[in-house]
């Protein structure tokens, strides 16, 4: 049973990472760790106590960061002993960490191997020469999640920087000639595509190969593309003499005729591409990556295009954390989030504000989401983060280069400069140049919290992103329409995306009218009623303006903000359409589902606002069905009127009776009947 379990875990690891099994081994390295807060004991006379056994993924902030400001930020240690097989002598060994928050130092047998700065990207170190073969070895990771001016993000203000080894760890064993694992922890092969159309697609693959033998070696590098059925559709085989000095860069060109295009959720078709290194009749190494053949384009004033066809960009955002788990999530939890995002009908996701799990990006490839990936240059700038920003952007691009779902690299969010020659503006231009050098084929974007196109720090990128919280942090809900019309008239040739919008909503707070008597910065009353109205009114405007090439509501899920105390819930951003524990979908969730998901549905809003003081009320129904009626206490069916758009149906002057009132909404479409039922209680007047 144990042998089966280990084999199963290995197969899952290989599948999720996308690597072929031939020529290398990838073993999960997640069990058998112990953990404690604080630094290692330097004094041998002091007892080495306080360790607890844990399994990776793990964070020490899964509770305290969700409760307020008094969370632990500082150093903690992880320790693991592992016997290295003597059969691996002569091989190369690597440890790959997918994510450690936030600054991590790796020690093998008390020897410092390296330090990595940044919580959200992977890093990989060679340990070949530091382990003892056939003996027990000690691995120690020191992790520190204190905010630092030289590491992005530089503070805990907009979201907390969770501490810990919160993503999987792998032990990689290769031959002494191998496709690199230490090129910023990338797969070691980079796939580009050009001239994509229904007749053909040009595919180029660059492989980085290392030779750790004493002499030059004649090898064969073969790249094969296979369709979903395993049929070979293209191949390139090249004989190469690889040098033991430096890294050997091998490029191969292939053509796929009559390609089956990756077409978003409609048809997320994936080929596989395998680059294999062979010598003397043996496979030395092989790496397999997904290949989705597609072409993205953003056309000013017309919107987003996929493979030359208009593609509707119904967008959401997502933070990588769950209540009581923090950011140490399982693949099942990541998949559950994506399933909820698919249910709402979203077609595109902005993964904000940092690089997220590799499994998540791979799932987006296979589920057909068009996605936005970005680095955590967010909220504030110190002037000292430039080197780390460039490092994290390089990691983001190289590690995720081959994911067909990614269309854009995000450079920053809400960091500013008053003039074009100030730090943030200059650094943004440098980041854009870096992104274009690393990946000339994808777009770049920079995001502003202002509604002005000419902010100096934002025009260095291909796409201007703007976060607009009309009716919440400024102005009225309806002001969004004047804003977009003004940009359409003044900047018709610019690429624009609405990258955040919405309002907080506490599911336990409600109003019977659209009261604006609240303070969004430090108030304690954030009624769900107002959040719903914000989304209803603003989406009805957004959908009428293709000038907004994509829009991303903020946020799919509530998340922890340890420095905040707002809206009646401490340490919480309540803008999510789903509660932090994933148990409650707010009214706004069903509003978007009615607009975005074609599956027939009907939903009565304000079901949690179920204690009523006025007998005459308005009932709002969200539905994508054709004929909508309403009945109260089994009375005569009522006909409503169109609200913000045709998915929004309003029933005015509905009369409630004292006590419990059963309200039923009915929708009919192509002979199919759906109903939704709620109960409102009318309190007797005193």
C-alpha positions as CSV (number, residue, x, y, z in Angstrom):
1,X,0.0,0.0,0.0
2,X,2.9,2.4,0.8
3,X,4.5,1.6,-2.5
4,X,1.3,2.4,-4.3
5,X,0.8,5.6,-2.4
6,X,4.4,6.8,-3.2
7,X,4.0,6.0,-6.9
8,X,0.6,7.8,-7.0
9,X,2.1,10.9,-5.3
10,X,5.0,10.9,-7.8
11,X,2.7,10.6,-10.8
12,X,0.5,13.4,-9.5
13,X,3.6,15.6,-9.0
14,X,4.9,14.9,-12.5
15,X,1.5,15.6,-14.0
16,X,1.0,18.9,-12.1
17,X,4.5,20.1,-12.8
18,X,4.2,19.2,-16.5
19,X,7.5,17.3,-16.7
20,X,8.1,14.0,-18.4
21,X,9.3,11.1,-16.3
22,X,12.0,9.9,-18.7
23,X,15.6,10.9,-17.7
24,X,14.7,12.6,-14.5
25,X,12.9,12.0,-11.2
26,X,10.7,14.5,-9.4
27,X,9.9,13.4,-5.9
28,X,7.5,15.3,-3.6
29,X,9.5,16.7,-0.6
30,X,6.5,17.8,1.5
31,X,6.4,15.3,4.4
32,X,8.5,14.9,7.5
33,X,9.1,18.6,8.2
34,X,9.2,20.1,11.7
35,X,8.6,23.8,12.4
36,X,9.0,26.4,15.1
37,X,8.8,30.2,15.3
38,X,11.9,32.1,16.0
39,X,15.5,31.7,15.1
40,X,17.6,28.5,15.4
41,X,19.3,28.0,18.7
42,X,23.0,29.0,18.3
43,X,24.0,28.1,21.9
44,X,24.5,24.4,22.1
45,X,23.8,24.5,25.8
46,X,20.3,25.7,25.2
47,X,17.6,23.1,24.7
48,X,16.5,22.8,21.1
49,X,12.7,22.7,21.8
50,X,9.5,24.0,20.5
51,X,9.4,22.0,17.3
52,X,6.1,20.7,15.9
53,X,5.6,18.2,13.1
54,X,4.0,19.7,10.0
55,X,3.3,18.8,6.4
56,X,3.9,21.3,3.5
57,X,2.0,23.4,2.4
58,X,2.2,25.3,5.7
59,X,1.8,28.8,7.0
60,X,2.2,30.1,10.6
61,X,-0.4,32.8,9.9
62,X,-3.4,30.7,9.0
63,X,-5.2,32.1,12.1
64,X,-3.6,35.2,13.5
65,X,-3.4,37.2,10.2
66,X,-7.1,36.8,9.8
67,X,-7.8,38.3,13.3
68,X,-6.0,41.7,13.2
69,X,-2.8,43.6,13.5
70,X,-1.2,41.4,16.2
71,X,0.0,38.6,13.8
72,X,3.4,37.1,13.9
73,X,5.8,38.6,11.3
74,X,9.4,37.5,11.7
75,X,11.7,34.5,11.5
76,X,10.7,30.9,11.7
77,X,12.4,27.7,10.9
78,X,11.7,24.4,9.1
79,X,13.8,21.3,9.5
80,X,13.8,17.9,7.7
81,X,16.0,14.9,7.7
82,X,16.3,12.8,4.6
83,X,18.5,9.9,3.6
84,X,20.0,10.5,0.1
85,X,20.2,7.3,-1.9
86,X,23.7,6.2,-2.8
87,X,22.4,5.3,-6.3
88,X,22.1,9.1,-6.9
89,X,25.9,9.6,-6.7
90,X,26.9,10.9,-10.1
91,X,23.5,12.5,-10.7
92,X,22.5,16.1,-10.1
93,X,20.2,16.9,-7.3
94,X,18.0,20.0,-6.9
95,X,15.5,21.3,-4.4
96,X,12.7,23.3,-5.8
97,X,10.4,25.5,-3.7
98,X,7.3,26.8,-5.3
99,X,6.7,29.5,-2.7
100,X,8.1,30.5,0.7
101,X,7.0,33.7,2.5
102,X,8.8,35.9,2.2
103,X,12.6,35.8,2.4
104,X,13.9,32.2,2.6
105,X,17.4,30.8,3.3
106,X,18.2,27.2,2.5
107,X,20.8,25.2,4.5
108,X,21.9,21.7,3.8
109,X,24.0,20.0,6.5
110,X,24.6,23.5,8.0
111,X,25.8,24.9,4.7
112,X,24.1,27.9,3.3
113,X,22.9,27.1,-0.2
114,X,21.2,30.4,-1.0
115,X,18.7,33.1,-0.1
116,X,15.6,33.9,-2.1
117,X,13.6,37.2,-1.7
118,X,10.0,37.2,-2.6
119,X,7.0,35.1,-1.4
120,X,5.2,34.3,-4.6
121,X,7.7,32.9,-7.1
122,X,9.5,29.6,-7.2
123,X,13.2,29.1,-6.7
124,X,15.5,26.1,-7.3
125,X,18.9,25.3,-5.8
126,X,21.4,22.6,-6.7
127,X,22.4,20.5,-3.7
128,X,24.5,17.9,-5.5
129,X,27.7,18.8,-3.7
130,X,26.2,19.5,-0.3
131,X,24.5,16.2,0.5
132,X,26.0,13.0,1.9
133,X,25.1,10.0,-0.2
134,X,23.8,6.9,1.6
135,X,23.5,9.0,4.8
136,X,21.0,11.1,6.6
137,X,21.0,14.8,5.7
138,X,19.5,17.7,7.5
139,X,17.7,20.4,5.5
140,X,16.8,23.7,7.2
141,X,14.7,26.6,5.7
142,X,14.7,29.9,7.5
143,X,11.7,32.0,6.5
144,X,10.9,35.5,7.4
145,X,7.7,37.4,6.5
146,X,8.6,40.8,7.9
147,X,7.9,43.7,5.6
148,X,11.0,45.0,4.0
149,X,11.7,48.1,1.8
150,X,13.7,46.0,-0.6
151,X,11.3,43.1,-1.1
152,X,7.9,43.3,-2.8
153,X,5.4,43.9,-1.5
154,X,6.9,46.4,0.9
155,X,4.1,46.3,3.5
156,X,1.1,44.3,4.8
157,X,-1.4,47.1,4.2
158,X,-3.6,45.9,1.2
159,X,-3.1,42.2,2.1
160,X,-1.0,40.2,4.5
161,X,2.3,38.5,3.6
162,X,1.8,35.1,5.0
163,X,4.9,33.3,6.3
164,X,5.9,29.8,5.7
165,X,6.6,27.1,3.1
166,X,3.1,27.5,1.8
167,X,3.5,25.8,-1.6
168,X,4.9,22.3,-2.5
169,X,8.6,21.4,-2.5
170,X,10.2,18.9,-4.9
171,X,13.4,17.0,-5.0
172,X,14.6,16.8,-8.7
173,X,17.2,14.2,-9.8
174,X,18.7,14.5,-13.2
175,X,21.6,13.1,-15.2
176,X,24.8,15.1,-15.6
177,X,23.6,16.4,-19.0
178,X,20.2,17.9,-18.4
179,X,17.7,20.6,-19.3
180,X,18.3,23.3,-16.7
181,X,16.2,23.6,-13.6
182,X,17.9,26.7,-12.2
183,X,17.1,29.2,-14.8
184,X,14.9,31.2,-12.4
185,X,13.2,27.8,-11.6
186,X,11.7,27.7,-15.1
187,X,10.9,24.5,-17.0
188,X,14.1,25.1,-19.0
189,X,12.3,25.2,-22.4
190,X,10.5,28.2,-23.8
191,X,7.8,28.0,-26.4
192,X,6.9,30.8,-28.8
193,X,4.4,30.8,-31.6
194,X,3.8,33.1,-34.6
195,X,1.8,33.3,-37.8
196,X,-1.1,31.6,-36.0
197,X,-4.1,30.9,-38.2
198,X,-6.4,28.1,-39.3
199,X,-3.9,26.9,-41.9
200,X,-0.7,26.7,-39.9
201,X,1.2,27.9,-36.8
202,X,4.9,28.4,-36.5
203,X,6.3,27.1,-33.2
204,X,9.8,27.8,-32.0
205,X,11.3,26.2,-28.9
206,X,14.4,27.3,-27.0
207,X,16.0,24.8,-24.7
208,X,18.8,25.6,-22.2
209,X,21.0,22.5,-21.7
210,X,23.8,22.0,-19.2
211,X,26.7,19.5,-19.6
212,X,28.4,18.7,-16.3
213,X,30.7,16.0,-17.8
214,X,34.4,16.7,-18.3
215,X,34.3,16.9,-22.1
216,X,32.1,18.1,-25.0
217,X,29.4,15.6,-25.8
218,X,27.5,14.8,-29.0
219,X,23.8,14.7,-28.2
220,X,20.5,14.7,-30.0
221,X,17.8,17.2,-29.0
222,X,14.4,16.2,-30.3
223,X,11.2,18.2,-29.9
224,X,7.9,16.5,-30.6
225,X,4.4,18.0,-30.6
226,X,1.5,15.6,-30.1
227,X,-2.2,16.1,-30.2
228,X,-4.7,15.2,-27.5
229,X,-4.9,11.6,-28.8
230,X,-1.1,11.2,-28.6
231,X,-0.5,11.5,-32.4
232,X,2.7,13.2,-33.5
233,X,1.9,16.3,-35.5
234,X,5.4,17.9,-35.7
235,X,9.0,17.0,-34.9
236,X,12.4,18.5,-35.1
237,X,15.5,16.6,-34.3
238,X,18.9,18.3,-34.1
239,X,22.4,16.9,-33.4
240,X,24.4,19.1,-31.1
241,X,27.8,19.1,-29.5
242,X,27.3,20.5,-26.0
243,X,30.0,22.3,-24.1
244,X,30.8,21.6,-20.4
245,X,31.2,25.4,-20.1
246,X,28.3,27.7,-19.6
247,X,24.8,26.9,-20.8
248,X,24.0,25.5,-24.3
249,X,21.1,27.4,-26.0
250,X,19.3,25.2,-28.5
251,X,16.6,26.5,-30.8
252,X,14.3,24.4,-32.9
253,X,11.5,25.5,-35.3
254,X,8.4,23.4,-36.0
255,X,5.2,23.9,-38.0
256,X,1.8,22.6,-37.1
257,X,-0.5,22.4,-40.1
258,X,-4.3,22.9,-39.7
259,X,-3.8,23.5,-36.0
260,X,-6.6,22.9,-33.6
261,X,-6.7,26.3,-31.9
262,X,-6.9,27.0,-28.2
263,X,-10.2,28.9,-28.1
264,X,-10.9,29.8,-24.5
265,X,-13.7,28.2,-22.6
266,X,-15.4,27.2,-25.9
267,X,-12.6,24.9,-26.8
268,X,-9.4,24.9,-24.6
269,X,-7.6,22.5,-26.8
270,X,-4.1,21.6,-25.6
271,X,-1.3,19.8,-27.5
272,X,1.7,18.5,-25.6
273,X,5.3,19.5,-26.5
274,X,8.2,17.4,-25.3
275,X,11.9,18.2,-25.7
276,X,14.1,15.2,-25.2
277,X,17.9,15.0,-24.8
278,X,19.5,11.8,-26.0
279,X,23.0,10.3,-26.3
280,X,24.4,6.9,-27.0
281,X,20.9,5.5,-27.5
282,X,19.7,6.6,-24.1
283,X,17.3,9.3,-23.0
284,X,19.2,11.7,-20.7
285,X,16.4,14.1,-19.9
286,X,13.0,15.2,-21.1
287,X,10.6,18.0,-20.3
288,X,6.9,18.2,-21.4
289,X,4.9,21.4,-21.5
290,X,1.4,22.3,-22.6
291,X,0.9,23.9,-26.0
292,X,-2.2,25.9,-26.7
293,X,-2.0,27.5,-30.1
294,X,-3.7,30.9,-30.1
295,X,-3.4,34.5,-30.9
296,X,-4.4,37.4,-28.6
297,X,-5.1,41.0,-29.7
298,X,-6.5,44.1,-28.0
299,X,-8.0,46.5,-30.4
300,X,-8.6,50.1,-29.1
301,X,-12.3,50.9,-29.0
302,X,-13.3,47.4,-30.1
303,X,-12.2,45.1,-27.3
304,X,-10.4,41.8,-27.0
305,X,-9.9,39.3,-29.8
306,X,-8.9,35.6,-29.6
307,X,-7.8,34.0,-32.8
308,X,-9.1,37.0,-34.8
309,X,-12.6,36.8,-33.3
310,X,-14.2,39.0,-30.6
311,X,-13.9,37.5,-27.2
312,X,-16.0,38.7,-24.3
313,X,-13.9,39.4,-21.2
314,X,-16.1,38.8,-18.2
315,X,-13.5,39.3,-15.5
316,X,-12.9,38.6,-11.8
317,X,-10.0,38.9,-9.5
318,X,-8.7,36.4,-6.9
319,X,-6.5,36.3,-3.8
320,X,-4.9,33.0,-2.9
321,X,-6.2,32.5,0.6
322,X,-9.0,30.7,2.6
323,X,-10.3,31.3,6.1
324,X,-8.4,29.1,8.6
325,X,-6.0,28.0,5.9
326,X,-4.3,31.3,5.0
327,X,-2.5,30.8,1.7
328,X,-1.3,27.2,2.4
329,X,-3.9,25.7,0.0
330,X,-4.3,22.3,-1.5
331,X,-4.8,21.8,-5.2
332,X,-8.4,20.8,-4.4
333,X,-8.9,24.3,-2.8
334,X,-7.4,26.1,-5.8
335,X,-9.7,24.0,-8.1
336,X,-12.7,24.8,-6.0
337,X,-12.1,28.5,-6.4
338,X,-11.8,28.1,-10.2
339,X,-15.0,26.1,-10.3
340,X,-16.8,28.9,-8.5
341,X,-15.3,31.4,-10.9
342,X,-16.5,29.3,-13.8
343,X,-20.0,29.0,-12.2
344,X,-20.3,32.8,-12.2
345,X,-19.6,32.8,-15.9
346,X,-16.2,34.6,-15.9
347,X,-14.0,34.2,-18.9
348,X,-10.9,36.0,-17.7
349,X,-9.2,36.2,-14.3
350,X,-6.8,38.8,-12.9
351,X,-4.6,37.0,-10.4
352,X,-3.9,39.8,-8.1
353,X,-1.6,41.1,-6.8
354,X,1.2,38.5,-7.2
355,X,2.3,35.3,-8.9
356,X,0.0,32.4,-7.9
357,X,0.2,28.6,-7.8
358,X,1.5,26.7,-10.8
359,X,-1.4,24.3,-10.5
360,X,-3.8,27.2,-10.8
361,X,-2.2,28.5,-14.1
362,X,-2.2,24.9,-15.5
363,X,-5.9,24.5,-14.7
364,X,-6.6,27.8,-16.4
365,X,-4.9,26.4,-19.5
366,X,-7.2,23.3,-19.5
367,X,-10.4,25.2,-18.4
368,X,-10.0,27.9,-21.0
369,X,-9.7,31.0,-18.8
370,X,-7.8,33.9,-20.3
371,X,-5.6,35.2,-17.5
372,X,-3.6,38.1,-16.2
373,X,-0.4,37.5,-14.2
374,X,1.4,40.2,-12.2
375,X,4.1,41.0,-9.7
376,X,3.4,42.4,-6.2
377,X,4.6,45.9,-6.9
378,X,1.6,47.3,-5.2
379,X,0.2,50.1,-3.0
380,X,3.5,51.9,-2.1
381,X,7.1,52.4,-3.2
382,X,10.2,52.7,-1.1
383,X,12.8,53.5,-3.8
384,X,14.7,50.4,-2.8
385,X,12.6,47.7,-4.4
386,X,13.9,48.0,-8.0
387,X,16.2,45.0,-8.1
388,X,13.7,42.8,-6.4
389,X,10.9,44.0,-8.8
390,X,13.1,43.0,-11.8
391,X,13.9,39.6,-10.2
392,X,10.2,38.8,-9.5
393,X,9.2,39.9,-13.0
394,X,11.9,37.7,-14.5
395,X,10.7,34.8,-12.4
396,X,7.1,35.4,-13.2
397,X,7.7,35.3,-16.9
398,X,10.2,32.5,-17.2
399,X,8.3,30.2,-14.8
400,X,5.0,30.7,-16.6
401,X,6.2,31.4,-20.2
402,X,4.6,28.3,-21.7
403,X,1.1,28.8,-20.2
404,X,-1.2,29.5,-23.2
405,X,-3.9,31.1,-20.9
406,X,-1.7,34.1,-20.0
407,X,-2.1,37.1,-22.2
408,X,-0.5,39.9,-20.2
409,X,2.2,40.6,-17.6
410,X,1.2,43.1,-14.9
411,X,4.0,45.5,-13.9
412,X,2.5,47.4,-10.9
413,X,-0.8,48.4,-9.2
414,X,-1.4,51.8,-7.7
415,X,2.1,53.1,-7.3
416,X,2.7,56.6,-8.6
417,X,5.1,59.3,-9.8
418,X,4.3,62.9,-10.3
419,X,6.7,63.3,-13.2
420,X,8.1,60.9,-15.8
421,X,11.6,61.1,-14.3
422,X,10.7,60.0,-10.8
423,X,11.5,56.6,-9.4
424,X,8.2,54.7,-10.1
425,X,7.9,56.0,-13.6
426,X,11.5,55.2,-14.4
427,X,11.3,51.7,-12.8
428,X,8.1,51.0,-14.7
429,X,9.8,51.7,-18.0
430,X,12.6,49.4,-17.0
431,X,10.2,46.7,-16.0
432,X,8.3,47.1,-19.3
433,X,11.6,46.8,-21.2
434,X,12.5,43.7,-19.2
435,X,9.1,42.1,-19.9
436,X,9.4,42.8,-23.7
437,X,12.9,41.4,-23.7
438,X,11.9,38.3,-21.9
439,X,8.7,37.8,-23.8
440,X,8.1,40.0,-26.9
441,X,4.8,38.3,-27.7
442,X,2.6,39.2,-24.8
443,X,1.1,42.5,-23.6
444,X,2.2,44.4,-20.6
445,X,0.0,46.5,-18.3
446,X,0.3,49.0,-15.4
447,X,-2.6,49.8,-13.2
448,X,-3.6,53.2,-11.7
449,X,-6.1,54.0,-9.0
450,X,-7.0,57.2,-10.8
451,X,-9.3,57.7,-13.8
452,X,-6.8,59.7,-15.7
453,X,-5.0,58.3,-18.8
454,X,-1.9,60.5,-18.6
455,X,-0.5,59.4,-15.2
456,X,3.3,59.3,-15.7
457,X,3.8,55.8,-14.2
458,X,1.2,54.1,-16.3
459,X,1.9,54.9,-20.0
460,X,5.1,52.8,-20.2
461,X,3.0,49.6,-20.7
462,X,0.9,48.4,-23.6
463,X,-2.3,48.6,-21.7
464,X,-3.6,51.1,-19.2
465,X,-5.4,49.6,-16.3
466,X,-7.6,51.7,-14.0
467,X,-9.2,50.9,-10.7
468,X,-12.4,52.8,-10.3
469,X,-14.5,52.7,-7.1
470,X,-17.2,55.2,-8.0
471,X,-19.9,55.3,-5.3
472,X,-17.5,53.9,-2.7
473,X,-14.2,55.7,-2.4
474,X,-15.3,58.6,-4.6
475,X,-18.3,60.1,-6.3
476,X,-21.6,58.3,-7.1
477,X,-22.2,54.9,-8.5
478,X,-23.5,56.4,-11.7
479,X,-20.3,58.4,-12.3
480,X,-18.7,55.4,-14.1
481,X,-20.5,56.3,-17.2
482,X,-19.2,59.8,-17.5
483,X,-15.7,58.5,-16.8
484,X,-15.7,56.0,-19.6
485,X,-17.4,58.3,-22.1
486,X,-14.8,61.0,-21.4
487,X,-11.9,58.6,-22.1
488,X,-13.6,57.3,-25.3
489,X,-13.8,60.8,-26.7
490,X,-10.3,62.0,-25.6
491,X,-8.2,58.8,-26.0
492,X,-9.9,56.7,-28.7
493,X,-6.6,55.0,-29.8
494,X,-5.6,53.8,-26.3
495,X,-6.0,50.3,-24.8
496,X,-8.0,50.5,-21.6
497,X,-9.1,48.0,-19.0
498,X,-11.2,48.5,-15.9
499,X,-9.1,46.5,-13.5
500,X,-11.0,46.9,-10.2
501,X,-14.5,48.1,-9.3
502,X,-17.1,47.3,-6.7
503,X,-17.9,47.9,-3.0
504,X,-17.7,46.2,0.3
505,X,-20.7,44.2,1.5
506,X,-21.4,42.6,4.9
507,X,-23.9,39.8,4.5
508,X,-25.2,40.6,8.0
509,X,-25.9,44.3,7.2
510,X,-28.7,45.6,5.1
511,X,-30.8,48.6,4.3
512,X,-34.2,49.1,2.7
513,X,-33.0,51.9,0.6
514,X,-29.7,53.0,-1.0
515,X,-28.3,54.8,2.0
516,X,-24.8,56.3,1.4
517,X,-24.4,57.1,5.1
518,X,-21.1,55.2,5.6
519,X,-17.4,55.7,5.7
520,X,-15.5,53.3,3.4
521,X,-12.2,53.9,5.1
522,X,-13.0,53.2,8.7
523,X,-16.8,52.9,9.0
524,X,-18.5,49.8,10.5
525,X,-21.6,49.7,8.3
526,X,-21.1,48.2,4.8
527,X,-24.6,46.9,3.8
528,X,-24.8,44.1,1.2
529,X,-27.7,46.1,-0.3
530,X,-25.3,48.8,-1.4
531,X,-22.7,46.4,-2.8
532,X,-25.4,44.7,-4.9
533,X,-26.6,48.0,-6.3
534,X,-23.1,49.1,-7.2
535,X,-22.5,46.0,-9.3
536,X,-25.9,46.0,-10.9
537,X,-25.7,49.6,-12.0
538,X,-22.0,49.5,-13.0
539,X,-22.1,46.3,-15.0
540,X,-25.0,47.6,-17.0
541,X,-22.7,50.5,-18.1
542,X,-19.6,48.4,-18.6
543,X,-21.3,46.0,-21.0
544,X,-22.3,48.9,-23.3
545,X,-18.7,50.1,-23.8
546,X,-16.4,47.9,-25.8
547,X,-13.8,50.6,-25.2
548,X,-13.3,48.8,-21.9
549,X,-11.4,45.9,-23.4
550,X,-11.8,43.9,-20.2
551,X,-13.2,44.5,-16.8
552,X,-12.3,42.8,-13.5
553,X,-14.6,43.1,-10.5
554,X,-13.0,43.2,-7.1
555,X,-13.1,40.6,-5.7
556,X,-14.4,37.0,-6.2
557,X,-13.6,36.2,-2.5
558,X,-13.3,38.0,0.7
559,X,-9.8,38.1,2.1
560,X,-7.8,39.1,5.1
561,X,-6.5,42.6,5.5
562,X,-4.8,42.5,9.0
563,X,-4.3,46.2,9.1
564,X,-8.0,47.1,8.6
565,X,-11.0,47.2,10.9
566,X,-14.0,48.1,8.7
567,X,-17.5,47.1,7.9
568,X,-18.2,45.3,11.2
569,X,-15.6,42.5,10.6
570,X,-12.1,43.1,11.8
571,X,-9.1,42.4,9.4
572,X,-11.4,41.7,6.4
573,X,-11.8,43.1,2.9
574,X,-15.6,42.6,2.3
575,X,-15.6,43.4,-1.4
576,X,-15.7,39.7,-2.2
577,X,-18.8,38.2,-3.9
578,X,-18.3,35.0,-1.9
579,X,-17.5,34.9,1.9
580,X,-14.1,34.2,3.2
581,X,-15.1,30.6,4.2
582,X,-16.6,30.0,0.7
583,X,-20.0,29.1,2.3
584,X,-22.1,32.1,1.2
585,X,-22.6,33.6,-2.2
586,X,-23.7,37.2,-2.0
587,X,-26.5,38.7,-4.2
588,X,-23.9,40.3,-6.5
589,X,-22.6,36.8,-7.4
590,X,-26.0,35.8,-8.8
591,X,-26.3,39.1,-10.6
592,X,-23.2,38.3,-12.6
593,X,-24.2,34.7,-13.1
594,X,-27.5,35.9,-14.6
595,X,-25.5,38.1,-17.0
596,X,-22.5,35.9,-17.8
597,X,-23.5,32.3,-17.4
598,X,-25.9,31.1,-20.2
599,X,-27.3,28.3,-18.0
600,X,-30.9,29.2,-17.1
601,X,-31.2,30.7,-13.6
602,X,-33.5,32.9,-11.5
603,X,-32.6,34.5,-8.1
604,X,-34.4,36.9,-5.8
605,X,-32.1,39.5,-4.3
606,X,-32.2,40.7,-0.6
607,X,-33.0,37.3,0.8
608,X,-30.9,38.0,3.9
609,X,-32.7,41.4,4.4
610,X,-35.7,39.4,5.6
611,X,-37.1,41.5,8.4
612,X,-39.2,44.2,6.9
613,X,-40.9,47.3,8.4
614,X,-42.8,48.6,5.4
615,X,-45.7,46.7,3.9
616,X,-45.1,48.1,0.4
617,X,-41.7,46.9,-1.0
618,X,-39.8,46.5,-4.2
619,X,-38.6,43.0,-5.1
620,X,-35.6,42.6,-7.4
621,X,-35.0,39.4,-9.5
622,X,-31.9,38.4,-11.4
623,X,-32.6,36.0,-14.3
624,X,-31.5,35.2,-17.8
625,X,-34.8,33.6,-18.7
626,X,-37.5,35.1,-20.9
627,X,-40.7,35.3,-18.9
628,X,-40.4,36.3,-15.2
629,X,-43.3,36.5,-12.8
630,X,-43.6,37.0,-9.1
631,X,-46.2,35.8,-6.6
632,X,-46.6,36.6,-2.9
633,X,-48.3,34.1,-0.6
634,X,-49.6,32.2,-3.7
635,X,-51.4,35.3,-4.9
636,X,-51.9,36.5,-8.5
637,X,-48.7,36.4,-10.6
638,X,-47.2,39.9,-10.9
639,X,-45.3,41.2,-13.9
640,X,-42.1,43.3,-13.4
641,X,-40.2,45.9,-15.4
642,X,-36.7,46.1,-16.7
643,X,-34.2,47.5,-14.3
644,X,-30.5,48.3,-15.1
645,X,-30.6,45.8,-18.0
646,X,-32.8,42.9,-19.2
647,X,-31.3,40.6,-16.6
648,X,-32.6,42.9,-13.8
649,X,-36.3,42.7,-13.2
650,X,-38.0,45.0,-10.7
651,X,-41.4,44.4,-9.1
652,X,-42.7,47.6,-7.7
653,X,-45.3,48.1,-4.9
654,X,-45.4,44.5,-3.8
655,X,-47.6,44.4,-0.7
656,X,-46.6,42.2,2.3
657,X,-48.9,40.9,4.9
658,X,-48.1,41.0,8.7
659,X,-45.9,38.0,9.6
660,X,-44.2,35.6,7.2
661,X,-44.5,36.2,3.5
662,X,-43.6,33.6,0.9
663,X,-42.2,35.2,-2.3
664,X,-41.8,33.0,-5.4
665,X,-40.1,34.1,-8.6
666,X,-40.8,32.0,-11.7
667,X,-38.9,32.0,-15.0
668,X,-39.9,30.3,-18.2
669,X,-37.6,29.6,-21.2
670,X,-38.2,27.1,-24.0
671,X,-40.6,25.2,-21.9
672,X,-38.3,25.0,-19.0
673,X,-39.6,26.4,-15.7
674,X,-37.4,27.5,-12.7
675,X,-38.4,29.0,-9.4
676,X,-36.7,30.7,-6.5
677,X,-38.4,31.1,-3.1
678,X,-37.6,33.4,-0.2
679,X,-39.4,34.4,3.0
680,X,-39.7,38.0,4.3
681,X,-41.1,38.8,7.7
682,X,-43.2,42.0,8.0
683,X,-43.0,43.3,11.5
684,X,-46.3,44.6,13.0
685,X,-46.2,48.3,13.5
686,X,-46.1,49.4,17.2
